[in-house]
Amino acid sequence: MFFRQLFDPETSTYTYLIADETSNTAILVDPVLEQVERDQKLIEELGLTLRYCLETHIHADHITGSGKLRELTGCQSIVPMGANAVCADRKTQHGEAWEIGSVVIEAIATPGHTDSHMAYLVNKTHLLTGDYLLIRGCGRTDFQGGDAGTLYNSITQNLFTLPDTTLVYPGHDYRGHMVSTIGEEKKFNPRFVGRDRSDFIKLMGNLNLPNPTKIMEAVPANQLCGRAV
């Protein structure tokens, strides 16, 4: 398996390129519009064929590059079931598996940050958590249908039950971290350590975070796969 973590410095967004090295087919997870040229160049240099662009959710902090990459490469745009994105070629459900050669990517429903969010488990070892479970943190729950109780349930029941050695690759990081593990987050994530569900809901309800800078342009654009409205 080929696995590459890519970074957008403006929004601190991680994009993930995953490929099967025998068939040279690839999947890109959470591409950023401003980085499409970089991503396409890398894909071409490596001799890969981009099959799918997967979204973890409808992003509020950056505009997706999936629509542009679909125009350039003919790949399919995939969003979680329930996401308000009529432009997508397909919508993925909990438990669905995407195969590119010997690489298997499983969708794990993780609502709570938004009302439709997916984590993706790659070959049982690499977990792409989107904006849901961050390194020593988690996604906010105060807009786009977010719900703190639902997020707590999903993380503790769907993610923290995975093997402790499972690698955690988030959709964002603002402090320079690139990767963690399920075991680390269970031990050290301050949003969860020593907190029950009620404590967590109270904590999330008192964060008082400012809205993402690009929310007014990003959400409607991402409902159209990155096309401005």
Secondary structure, 3 states (H helix, E strand, C coil): CEEEEEEECCCCEEEEEEEECCCCEEEEECCEHHHHHHHHHHHHHCCCEEEEEECCCCCCCCCECHHHHHHHHCCEEEEECCCCCCCCCEEECCCCEEEECCEEEEEEECCCCCCCCEEEEECCCEEEEECCEECCEECCCCCCCCCHHHHHHHHHHHHCCCCCCCEEEECECCCCCCCEEHHHHHHHCCCCCCCCHHHHHHHHHCCCCCCCCCHHHHHHHHCCCCCCC
